[in-house]
Amino acid sequence: MEQLSLFDISPQASERWQVDNFSADNFGQQSARMNLEQKFIEIMVVSNDFNRRSVSYQLSKNDCLHRWLKYKEGFSADLVKRLLKEFNIQVGDTVLDPFVGSGTTSLVCKMRGINSIGFDVLPMSKIAIEAKQSVFDYDLSEIKRLISEIENLSLPENYDRRTEYVTITDGAYPDTTAKEIAFFTDWNNKTGYSKVAKNLVTLCMLNSLEKVSYTAKDGQFLRWDYRSKKMIESAKYRERNGKTPLVIRLDKGNLPSLKQSLSDELNSVYGDILSIQRNSRPTESKLQFVEGNALHELPKLESNILSGVITSPPYCNRYDYTRTYALELAYLGITDDKIKRLRQELLSCTVENKPKIDCIRGNYIALGKEDDFNRIMQIIDGNKTLSEINHSLTERSKNGDINNKGVLRMVDGYFTELTFIYAELFRLCKSGAKVAFVNDNVRYGGEVISVDFISTELAEQIGFKPVKVYSLKQQKGNSSQQMAKFGRVPLRKSITVWEKP
Ligand SMILES: C[S@@+](CC[C@H](N)C(=O)[O-])C[C@H]1O[C@@H](n2cnc3c(N)ncnc32)[C@H](O)[C@@H]1O
């Protein structure tokens, strides 16, 4: 293994990124995790080059093109550019992102003449990718005309249709706004503007939904404004049943009309298109995107095609994309039933995820790859760190330290599924190709789970050479419950880098 120094950080200070107790109060076995920590701390680099802003959406907010889909889970274009440079990726090479989100990796590649392949289960990704990769195809005068037509349209008095909703988004908009959304959508479906222009309107609609609604995305859930039907009914219910009054903290103030928001969004995108068309040139590179589950799609690809992978999977942190993006999914016609099915397609990152292993096995058998399936399962089943974690969490749960059994299923499923992804990436990479994964370490019931080092160990067992684990100076905050009960531990935010020899 290549030994690297920790730049900018003194050896003593680096201890702050090293975990010396994986099981609070020495509750359970931790020797496998301790050994792993000793082994991979050697290649850990506490880096100034990457920071919390670069692994989050914050930098993209000011970045032409990359800010087109409001997607807080995205990483920055700057991070992708740095990694492309570090990996020495050239024009004409192919880079994969199995978890595309807003498409940062795909679009940075596209602008630099690099081919890319990407997957995501969310339908918003497809709309964002189509809108962004068409940046040189827009007719600016058409977009100007379209914006001006929208600004001159008004909701007819007798219009009575409302936008679609699902159970968790019922009552999300003021009634007139629900009608406006339906009206502008009908209008967009019927107008004679080009396909790319209509898709741009859909993208700007998606970006407007939260702004014009009574909701706010907040961690794992939507928060609701005090004026929403949900909050009003809930407050009345509590009063009727003699419960303590509901404290509703969200007041979004004056909500803009859909027309206003749509026009603002389109004008902002118009400015970006103008600037990009003036200052950059289209490239010949191919951007392939498939709306689908990476676990099922990667095994279908040809071997030895990639020069690099730059990605960030869902974190093992109970974050449910189908709840956070419920307004957007409902707008795109995804029903309650479909949302439940979509949740199960997500890499196991919520407590509601059920095991997918039978489905994965079925897919490998259908592709005539049962041997590959069995080989990958052997790696998972033989990994001592994973066994230690699964065992510790089970004991913690029996001890009452974990309040939701879904956490055990999630952690087990998370690493099982990621191992399949890592194994497919190994097959798809050319010799010398590098892979970067952005991820966060987590802790449940006092048990620290070093996602960065465990993933690196699994990747090594698959055949990758571990290169570096960049750890951000800013660590992840400990949850207040975990801190109160078990004290504070370093939880790294990392970028793991591996190479196919
Ligand atoms: C952390 S986000 C990626 C953000 C992306 N790097 C960006 O800059 O926008 C993780 C993405 O993985 C997607 N995802 C989750 N499970 C998936 C699966 N099984 N196959 C494909 N995509 C999946 C989620 O929908 C989410 O968009």
The ligand as an SDF file (V2000), in Angstrom:
LIG
                    3D

 27 29  0  0  0  0  0  0  0  0999 V2000
  -25.8650   11.3860   -2.8330 C   0  0  0  0  0  0  0  0  0  0  0  0
  -26.9450   11.3390   -4.2020 S   0  0  0  0  0  0  0  0  0  0  0  0
  -25.8840   11.6270   -5.5680 C   0  0  0  0  0  0  0  0  0  0  0  0
  -25.7150   13.0950   -5.8630 C   0  0  0  0  0  0  0  0  0  0  0  0
  -24.8470   13.4000   -7.0830 C   0  0  0  0  0  0  0  0  0  0  0  0
  -23.4540   13.1010   -6.8450 N   0  0  0  0  0  0  0  0  0  0  0  0
  -24.9940   14.8580   -7.4870 C   0  0  0  0  0  0  0  0  0  0  0  0
  -24.0040   15.5800   -7.5760 O   0  0  0  0  0  0  0  0  0  0  0  0
  -26.1330   15.3050   -7.6880 O   0  0  0  0  0  0  0  0  0  0  0  0
  -27.3080    9.6440   -4.3280 C   0  0  0  0  0  0  0  0  0  0  0  0
  -28.2610    9.2810   -5.4670 C   0  0  0  0  0  0  0  0  0  0  0  0
  -28.3480    7.8680   -5.5490 O   0  0  0  0  0  0  0  0  0  0  0  0
  -29.6160    7.5470   -6.0660 C   0  0  0  0  0  0  0  0  0  0  0  0
  -29.8760    6.1140   -5.8420 N   0  0  0  0  0  0  0  0  0  0  0  0
  -30.2190    5.4950   -4.7000 C   0  0  0  0  0  0  0  0  0  0  0  0
  -30.3120    4.1790   -4.8790 N   0  0  0  0  0  0  0  0  0  0  0  0
  -30.0260    3.9380   -6.1900 C   0  0  0  0  0  0  0  0  0  0  0  0
  -29.9380    2.7640   -6.9760 C   0  0  0  0  0  0  0  0  0  0  0  0
  -30.1810    1.5640   -6.4610 N   0  0  0  0  0  0  0  0  0  0  0  0
  -29.5840    2.8970   -8.2680 N   0  0  0  0  0  0  0  0  0  0  0  0
  -29.3360    4.1180   -8.8130 C   0  0  0  0  0  0  0  0  0  0  0  0
  -29.4130    5.2660   -8.1020 N   0  0  0  0  0  0  0  0  0  0  0  0
  -29.7460    5.1870   -6.8090 C   0  0  0  0  0  0  0  0  0  0  0  0
  -30.5280    8.4880   -5.3110 C   0  0  0  0  0  0  0  0  0  0  0  0
  -31.7470    8.6330   -5.9840 O   0  0  0  0  0  0  0  0  0  0  0  0
  -29.6890    9.7700   -5.2840 C   0  0  0  0  0  0  0  0  0  0  0  0
  -30.0440   10.6000   -6.3470 O   0  0  0  0  0  0  0  0  0  0  0  0
  1  2  1  0
  2  3  1  0
  2 10  1  0
  3  4  1  0
  4  5  1  0
  5  6  1  0
  5  7  1  0
  7  8  2  0
  7  9  1  0
 10 11  1  0
 11 12  1  0
 11 26  1  0
 12 13  1  0
 13 14  1  0
 13 24  1  0
 14 15  1  0
 14 23  1  0
 15 16  2  0
 16 17  1  0
 17 18  1  0
 17 23  2  0
 18 19  1  0
 18 20  2  0
 20 21  1  0
 21 22  2  0
 22 23  1  0
 24 25  1  0
 24 26  1  0
 26 27  1  0
M  CHG  2   2   1   9  -1
M  END
$$$$
